[in-house]
Amino acid sequence: MSIVVTTPTGNVGSRVVRLLLQAGVRPRVLVRDPARLDAATRERVDVRRGDLTDAAFVREAVAGARTVFWVDPTPHTAEDPIETSERTASGVVDAARAGDVARVVLLSSGGAEKRGGAGHIDGLARIEERLDATGADTLHLRCGYFFTNLLMDLDGLAGGVLTTAARPDAPMPWVDPRDIGDVVAARLLNDAWEGRVVQAVHGPEDLTYLGVAEILTGALGRPVRLETVSDDDVRAALRSAGLAPSAVEGIVGMTAGTRDLVPEQPRDLVTTTPTTLAAWAYAHLRPLLPEAAD
């Protein structure tokens, strides 16, 4: 069983690699800096060193694999994030079209089903479409909002503030990336699926931002209040940070374009994963914050 894993040191990829090793599979991992893999992992995987933005490297590195797990490495801050995402995927798309890769599992996102108007998520929609056109078996995992996104505003949370431009009372799926890794590994190890498959990964429950603030208050042992800002407020902050206009709109559009999103796949036994935000925040977020004042 030949499996390629991209971004093997990321929140999802590292979990996938660990589970594949425990299943007795020696995965091929594509990594820019092998030193970021721990020594025990490096000994047990087939390392291909290179840059995922180099289509020629990707094309050669994935050739002959049964299945590739593709994670778009494009940062939201890229100058033209949608175009960069699509272009970066060209290596794996070309390999699938040529028959050098039989199956591709794509880490996609809720909102990709809109096929437009969802900011940088539109880049994942384009990758989905390009993979679908190759004739290879494709699985698109439409994931909810990562718990780990909360780590991007540790200063705000340390001050007791959770900031968002989303609707405070609108429920949406929140998910632990570790649970996504479990789903990915299970799909990579399952040789039975074929054709075009879409599977959502919704986490254990839909949460509003008001509910998230309440959960964090309990898990972090400090009051956390919600502060809502406008899309224009976010634009102004991103522009002041020096981001290109297309990057600004890519970031703003992810929230603005999915405010009223109804996921294409319903919440059910297959799309629901177990880890709660409260458990994750207590274990992973609370230790990163200073002790709350009495």
Contacts in CASP RR format, 6 or more apart in sequence:
PFRMAT RR
TARGET T0000
AUTHOR 0000-0000-0000
METHOD contacts of the structure
MODEL  1
MSIVVTTPTGNVGSRVVRLLLQAGVRPRVLVRDPARLDAATRERVDVRRG
DLTDAAFVREAVAGARTVFWVDPTPHTAEDPIETSERTASGVVDAARAGD
VARVVLLSSGGAEKRGGAGHIDGLARIEERLDATGADTLHLRCGYFFTNL
LMDLDGLAGGVLTTAARPDAPMPWVDPRDIGDVVAARLLNDAWEGRVVQA
VHGPEDLTYLGVAEILTGALGRPVRLETVSDDDVRAALRSAGLAPSAVEG
IVGMTAGTRDLVPEQPRDLVTTTPTTLAAWAYAHLRPLLPEAAD
1 25 0 8 1.000
1 66 0 8 1.000
1 67 0 8 1.000
1 189 0 8 1.000
1 191 0 8 1.000
2 28 0 8 1.000
2 64 0 8 1.000
2 65 0 8 1.000
2 66 0 8 1.000
2 67 0 8 1.000
3 20 0 8 1.000
3 25 0 8 1.000
3 27 0 8 1.000
3 28 0 8 1.000
3 65 0 8 1.000
3 66 0 8 1.000
3 67 0 8 1.000
3 68 0 8 1.000
3 69 0 8 1.000
3 188 0 8 1.000
4 27 0 8 1.000
4 28 0 8 1.000
4 29 0 8 1.000
4 30 0 8 1.000
4 61 0 8 1.000
4 62 0 8 1.000
4 65 0 8 1.000
4 67 0 8 1.000
4 68 0 8 1.000
4 69 0 8 1.000
4 101 0 8 1.000
5 13 0 8 1.000
5 16 0 8 1.000
5 17 0 8 1.000
5 20 0 8 1.000
5 27 0 8 1.000
5 28 0 8 1.000
5 29 0 8 1.000
5 30 0 8 1.000
5 69 0 8 1.000
6 13 0 8 1.000
6 29 0 8 1.000
6 30 0 8 1.000
6 52 0 8 1.000
6 68 0 8 1.000
6 69 0 8 1.000
6 70 0 8 1.000
6 71 0 8 1.000
6 73 0 8 1.000
7 13 0 8 1.000
7 52 0 8 1.000
7 71 0 8 1.000
7 73 0 8 1.000
8 14 0 8 1.000
8 16 0 8 1.000
8 17 0 8 1.000
8 27 0 8 1.000
8 29 0 8 1.000
8 30 0 8 1.000
8 31 0 8 1.000
8 37 0 8 1.000
8 41 0 8 1.000
8 45 0 8 1.000
9 31 0 8 1.000
9 36 0 8 1.000
9 37 0 8 1.000
10 71 0 8 1.000
11 146 0 8 1.000
11 148 0 8 1.000
11 177 0 8 1.000
11 178 0 8 1.000
12 71 0 8 1.000
12 107 0 8 1.000
12 177 0 8 1.000
12 178 0 8 1.000
12 180 0 8 1.000
12 181 0 8 1.000
12 184 0 8 1.000
13 69 0 8 1.000
13 71 0 8 1.000
13 181 0 8 1.000
13 184 0 8 1.000
15 177 0 8 1.000
15 178 0 8 1.000
15 180 0 8 1.000
15 181 0 8 1.000
15 182 0 8 1.000
15 184 0 8 1.000
15 185 0 8 1.000
16 27 0 8 1.000
16 69 0 8 1.000
16 181 0 8 1.000
16 184 0 8 1.000
16 185 0 8 1.000
16 188 0 8 1.000
17 27 0 8 1.000
17 29 0 8 1.000
17 41 0 8 1.000
17 45 0 8 1.000
18 41 0 8 1.000
19 181 0 8 1.000
19 182 0 8 1.000
19 185 0 8 1.000
20 27 0 8 1.000
20 185 0 8 1.000
20 188 0 8 1.000
20 189 0 8 1.000
21 27 0 8 1.000
21 41 0 8 1.000
21 44 0 8 1.000
21 45 0 8 1.000
23 185 0 8 1.000
23 189 0 8 1.000
25 189 0 8 1.000
26 44 0 8 1.000
26 45 0 8 1.000
26 46 0 8 1.000
27 45 0 8 1.000
27 46 0 8 1.000
28 45 0 8 1.000
28 46 0 8 1.000
28 48 0 8 1.000
28 61 0 8 1.000
28 62 0 8 1.000
28 65 0 8 1.000
29 37 0 8 1.000
29 45 0 8 1.000
29 46 0 8 1.000
29 47 0 8 1.000
29 48 0 8 1.000
30 48 0 8 1.000
30 50 0 8 1.000
30 52 0 8 1.000
30 57 0 8 1.000
30 58 0 8 1.000
30 61 0 8 1.000
30 62 0 8 1.000
31 37 0 8 1.000
31 47 0 8 1.000
31 48 0 8 1.000
31 49 0 8 1.000
31 50 0 8 1.000
32 49 0 8 1.000
32 50 0 8 1.000
32 51 0 8 1.000
32 52 0 8 1.000
33 49 0 8 1.000
34 42 0 8 1.000
34 47 0 8 1.000
34 49 0 8 1.000
37 45 0 8 1.000
37 47 0 8 1.000
48 57 0 8 1.000
48 61 0 8 1.000
50 57 0 8 1.000
50 61 0 8 1.000
51 57 0 8 1.000
52 58 0 8 1.000
52 73 0 8 1.000
52 88 0 8 1.000
53 73 0 8 1.000
53 84 0 8 1.000
53 88 0 8 1.000
55 87 0 8 1.000
55 88 0 8 1.000
55 90 0 8 1.000
55 91 0 8 1.000
55 94 0 8 1.000
56 91 0 8 1.000
58 91 0 8 1.000
58 92 0 8 1.000
58 95 0 8 1.000
59 91 0 8 1.000
59 92 0 8 1.000
59 94 0 8 1.000
59 95 0 8 1.000
59 100 0 8 1.000
62 68 0 8 1.000
62 91 0 8 1.000
62 92 0 8 1.000
62 95 0 8 1.000
62 100 0 8 1.000
62 101 0 8 1.000
63 95 0 8 1.000
63 100 0 8 1.000
63 101 0 8 1.000
64 100 0 8 1.000
64 101 0 8 1.000
65 100 0 8 1.000
65 101 0 8 1.000
65 102 0 8 1.000
66 101 0 8 1.000
66 102 0 8 1.000
66 103 0 8 1.000
66 191 0 8 1.000
67 101 0 8 1.000
67 102 0 8 1.000
67 103 0 8 1.000
67 104 0 8 1.000
67 105 0 8 1.000
67 188 0 8 1.000
68 92 0 8 1.000
68 95 0 8 1.000
68 96 0 8 1.000
68 101 0 8 1.000
68 103 0 8 1.000
68 104 0 8 1.000
68 105 0 8 1.000
69 104 0 8 1.000
69 105 0 8 1.000
69 107 0 8 1.000
69 184 0 8 1.000
69 188 0 8 1.000
70 89 0 8 1.000
70 92 0 8 1.000
70 104 0 8 1.000
70 105 0 8 1.000
70 106 0 8 1.000
70 107 0 8 1.000
70 127 0 8 1.000
71 107 0 8 1.000
72 85 0 8 1.000
72 88 0 8 1.000
72 89 0 8 1.000
72 107 0 8 1.000
72 123 0 8 1.000
72 124 0 8 1.000
72 127 0 8 1.000
73 88 0 8 1.000
74 81 0 8 1.000
74 84 0 8 1.000
74 85 0 8 1.000
74 88 0 8 1.000
74 120 0 8 1.000
75 81 0 8 1.000
76 120 0 8 1.000
76 247 0 8 1.000
76 250 0 8 1.000
76 251 0 8 1.000
76 254 0 8 1.000
77 243 0 8 1.000
77 247 0 8 1.000
77 251 0 8 1.000
78 84 0 8 1.000
78 247 0 8 1.000
79 244 0 8 1.000
79 246 0 8 1.000
79 247 0 8 1.000
80 244 0 8 1.000
80 246 0 8 1.000
80 247 0 8 1.000
81 120 0 8 1.000
81 123 0 8 1.000
81 246 0 8 1.000
81 247 0 8 1.000
81 250 0 8 1.000
82 119 0 8 1.000
82 120 0 8 1.000
82 122 0 8 1.000
82 123 0 8 1.000
82 126 0 8 1.000
82 246 0 8 1.000
82 250 0 8 1.000
85 120 0 8 1.000
85 123 0 8 1.000
85 124 0 8 1.000
85 126 0 8 1.000
85 127 0 8 1.000
86 123 0 8 1.000
86 126 0 8 1.000
86 127 0 8 1.000
86 130 0 8 1.000
89 127 0 8 1.000
89 130 0 8 1.000
89 131 0 8 1.000
90 130 0 8 1.000
92 101 0 8 1.000
92 104 0 8 1.000
92 131 0 8 1.000
93 127 0 8 1.000
93 130 0 8 1.000
93 131 0 8 1.000
93 134 0 8 1.000
95 101 0 8 1.000
96 104 0 8 1.000
96 131 0 8 1.000
96 134 0 8 1.000
96 135 0 8 1.000
96 136 0 8 1.000
96 138 0 8 1.000
97 133 0 8 1.000
97 134 0 8 1.000
97 135 0 8 1.000
97 136 0 8 1.000
99 136 0 8 1.000
101 136 0 8 1.000
102 136 0 8 1.000
102 137 0 8 1.000
103 136 0 8 1.000
103 137 0 8 1.000
103 138 0 8 1.000
103 139 0 8 1.000
104 131 0 8 1.000
104 134 0 8 1.000
104 136 0 8 1.000
104 137 0 8 1.000
104 138 0 8 1.000
104 139 0 8 1.000
105 138 0 8 1.000
105 139 0 8 1.000
105 141 0 8 1.000
105 184 0 8 1.000
105 187 0 8 1.000
105 188 0 8 1.000
106 124 0 8 1.000
106 127 0 8 1.000
106 128 0 8 1.000
106 131 0 8 1.000
106 138 0 8 1.000
106 139 0 8 1.000
106 140 0 8 1.000
106 141 0 8 1.000
107 141 0 8 1.000
107 143 0 8 1.000
107 180 0 8 1.000
107 184 0 8 1.000
108 124 0 8 1.000
108 125 0 8 1.000
108 127 0 8 1.000
108 128 0 8 1.000
108 140 0 8 1.000
108 141 0 8 1.000
108 142 0 8 1.000
108 143 0 8 1.000
109 121 0 8 1.000
109 124 0 8 1.000
109 142 0 8 1.000
109 143 0 8 1.000
109 144 0 8 1.000
110 121 0 8 1.000
110 142 0 8 1.000
110 143 0 8 1.000
110 144 0 8 1.000
110 173 0 8 1.000
110 200 0 8 1.000
110 258 0 8 1.000
110 261 0 8 1.000
110 263 0 8 1.000
110 264 0 8 1.000
111 118 0 8 1.000
111 121 0 8 1.000
111 125 0 8 1.000
111 142 0 8 1.000
111 257 0 8 1.000
111 258 0 8 1.000
111 261 0 8 1.000
111 263 0 8 1.000
112 118 0 8 1.000
112 121 0 8 1.000
112 122 0 8 1.000
112 123 0 8 1.000
112 124 0 8 1.000
112 125 0 8 1.000
112 128 0 8 1.000
112 140 0 8 1.000
112 142 0 8 1.000
113 125 0 8 1.000
113 142 0 8 1.000
113 198 0 8 1.000
113 263 0 8 1.000
113 264 0 8 1.000
114 121 0 8 1.000
114 122 0 8 1.000
114 125 0 8 1.000
114 257 0 8 1.000
114 258 0 8 1.000
114 261 0 8 1.000
115 122 0 8 1.000
115 125 0 8 1.000
115 129 0 8 1.000
116 122 0 8 1.000
116 125 0 8 1.000
117 253 0 8 1.000
117 257 0 8 1.000
118 125 0 8 1.000
118 253 0 8 1.000
118 254 0 8 1.000
118 257 0 8 1.000
118 258 0 8 1.000
118 261 0 8 1.000
119 249 0 8 1.000
119 250 0 8 1.000
119 251 0 8 1.000
119 252 0 8 1.000
119 253 0 8 1.000
119 254 0 8 1.000
119 256 0 8 1.000
119 257 0 8 1.000
120 250 0 8 1.000
120 251 0 8 1.000
120 253 0 8 1.000
120 254 0 8 1.000
121 254 0 8 1.000
121 258 0 8 1.000
128 138 0 8 1.000
128 140 0 8 1.000
131 138 0 8 1.000
131 140 0 8 1.000
132 138 0 8 1.000
132 196 0 8 1.000
137 193 0 8 1.000
137 194 0 8 1.000
137 195 0 8 1.000
137 196 0 8 1.000
137 197 0 8 1.000
138 195 0 8 1.000
138 196 0 8 1.000
138 197 0 8 1.000
139 187 0 8 1.000
139 193 0 8 1.000
139 197 0 8 1.000
139 198 0 8 1.000
139 199 0 8 1.000
140 196 0 8 1.000
140 197 0 8 1.000
140 198 0 8 1.000
140 199 0 8 1.000
141 180 0 8 1.000
141 183 0 8 1.000
141 184 0 8 1.000
141 187 0 8 1.000
141 199 0 8 1.000
141 200 0 8 1.000
141 201 0 8 1.000
142 198 0 8 1.000
142 199 0 8 1.000
142 200 0 8 1.000
142 201 0 8 1.000
142 263 0 8 1.000
142 264 0 8 1.000
142 265 0 8 1.000
143 175 0 8 1.000
143 180 0 8 1.000
143 200 0 8 1.000
143 201 0 8 1.000
144 172 0 8 1.000
144 173 0 8 1.000
144 174 0 8 1.000
144 175 0 8 1.000
144 200 0 8 1.000
144 201 0 8 1.000
144 202 0 8 1.000
144 203 0 8 1.000
145 172 0 8 1.000
145 173 0 8 1.000
145 174 0 8 1.000
145 175 0 8 1.000
146 174 0 8 1.000
146 175 0 8 1.000
146 176 0 8 1.000
146 177 0 8 1.000
147 174 0 8 1.000
147 175 0 8 1.000
147 176 0 8 1.000
147 177 0 8 1.000
147 275 0 8 1.000
147 277 0 8 1.000
147 280 0 8 1.000
147 281 0 8 1.000
147 284 0 8 1.000
148 177 0 8 1.000
148 284 0 8 1.000
150 157 0 8 1.000
150 162 0 8 1.000
150 216 0 8 1.000
150 281 0 8 1.000
150 285 0 8 1.000
151 285 0 8 1.000
151 288 0 8 1.000
153 162 0 8 1.000
153 163 0 8 1.000
154 288 0 8 1.000
154 289 0 8 1.000
156 162 0 8 1.000
156 163 0 8 1.000
157 216 0 8 1.000
157 220 0 8 1.000
157 224 0 8 1.000
157 285 0 8 1.000
157 289 0 8 1.000
158 289 0 8 1.000
158 290 0 8 1.000
159 222 0 8 1.000
160 222 0 8 1.000
160 223 0 8 1.000
160 224 0 8 1.000
160 225 0 8 1.000
161 224 0 8 1.000
161 225 0 8 1.000
161 226 0 8 1.000
161 227 0 8 1.000
162 209 0 8 1.000
162 212 0 8 1.000
162 213 0 8 1.000
162 216 0 8 1.000
162 224 0 8 1.000
162 225 0 8 1.000
162 226 0 8 1.000
162 227 0 8 1.000
163 226 0 8 1.000
163 227 0 8 1.000
163 228 0 8 1.000
163 229 0 8 1.000
164 209 0 8 1.000
164 226 0 8 1.000
164 227 0 8 1.000
164 228 0 8 1.000
164 229 0 8 1.000
164 255 0 8 1.000
165 228 0 8 1.000
165 229 0 8 1.000
165 230 0 8 1.000
165 231 0 8 1.000
165 233 0 8 1.000
165 234 0 8 1.000
165 252 0 8 1.000
165 255 0 8 1.000
165 256 0 8 1.000
166 172 0 8 1.000
166 209 0 8 1.000
166 228 0 8 1.000
166 255 0 8 1.000
166 259 0 8 1.000
167 208 0 8 1.000
167 209 0 8 1.000
167 259 0 8 1.000
168 208 0 8 1.000
168 209 0 8 1.000
168 210 0 8 1.000
168 226 0 8 1.000
168 228 0 8 1.000
169 208 0 8 1.000
169 209 0 8 1.000
169 210 0 8 1.000
170 208 0 8 1.000
170 209 0 8 1.000
170 259 0 8 1.000
170 260 0 8 1.000
171 206 0 8 1.000
171 207 0 8 1.000
171 208 0 8 1.000
172 206 0 8 1.000
172 207 0 8 1.000
172 208 0 8 1.000
172 258 0 8 1.000
172 261 0 8 1.000
173 200 0 8 1.000
173 201 0 8 1.000
173 202 0 8 1.000
173 203 0 8 1.000
173 206 0 8 1.000
173 263 0 8 1.000
173 267 0 8 1.000
174 203 0 8 1.000
174 205 0 8 1.000
174 206 0 8 1.000
174 207 0 8 1.000
174 212 0 8 1.000
174 277 0 8 1.000
175 201 0 8 1.000
175 202 0 8 1.000
175 203 0 8 1.000
175 273 0 8 1.000
175 275 0 8 1.000
176 203 0 8 1.000
176 273 0 8 1.000
176 275 0 8 1.000
176 280 0 8 1.000
178 275 0 8 1.000
179 201 0 8 1.000
179 203 0 8 1.000
179 273 0 8 1.000
179 274 0 8 1.000
179 275 0 8 1.000
180 201 0 8 1.000
180 273 0 8 1.000
182 273 0 8 1.000
183 199 0 8 1.000
183 201 0 8 1.000
183 273 0 8 1.000
187 193 0 8 1.000
187 199 0 8 1.000
198 264 0 8 1.000
198 265 0 8 1.000
199 265 0 8 1.000
199 270 0 8 1.000
199 271 0 8 1.000
200 263 0 8 1.000
200 264 0 8 1.000
200 265 0 8 1.000
200 267 0 8 1.000
200 271 0 8 1.000
201 271 0 8 1.000
201 273 0 8 1.000
202 263 0 8 1.000
202 265 0 8 1.000
202 267 0 8 1.000
202 271 0 8 1.000
202 272 0 8 1.000
202 273 0 8 1.000
203 271 0 8 1.000
203 272 0 8 1.000
203 273 0 8 1.000
203 274 0 8 1.000
203 275 0 8 1.000
204 272 0 8 1.000
204 273 0 8 1.000
204 274 0 8 1.000
204 275 0 8 1.000
204 276 0 8 1.000
205 276 0 8 1.000
206 267 0 8 1.000
207 215 0 8 1.000
207 277 0 8 1.000
209 226 0 8 1.000
209 228 0 8 1.000
210 226 0 8 1.000
212 226 0 8 1.000
212 277 0 8 1.000
213 224 0 8 1.000
213 225 0 8 1.000
213 226 0 8 1.000
214 224 0 8 1.000
215 277 0 8 1.000
215 278 0 8 1.000
215 281 0 8 1.000
216 224 0 8 1.000
216 277 0 8 1.000
216 281 0 8 1.000
216 285 0 8 1.000
217 223 0 8 1.000
217 224 0 8 1.000
218 278 0 8 1.000
219 277 0 8 1.000
219 278 0 8 1.000
219 279 0 8 1.000
219 281 0 8 1.000
219 282 0 8 1.000
219 285 0 8 1.000
219 286 0 8 1.000
220 281 0 8 1.000
220 282 0 8 1.000
220 285 0 8 1.000
220 286 0 8 1.000
220 289 0 8 1.000
220 292 0 8 1.000
221 286 0 8 1.000
221 292 0 8 1.000
222 289 0 8 1.000
222 292 0 8 1.000
222 293 0 8 1.000
231 252 0 8 1.000
231 253 0 8 1.000
231 255 0 8 1.000
231 256 0 8 1.000
234 251 0 8 1.000
234 252 0 8 1.000
234 255 0 8 1.000
235 248 0 8 1.000
235 252 0 8 1.000
238 247 0 8 1.000
238 248 0 8 1.000
238 251 0 8 1.000
238 252 0 8 1.000
239 245 0 8 1.000
239 248 0 8 1.000
243 251 0 8 1.000
265 271 0 8 1.000
END
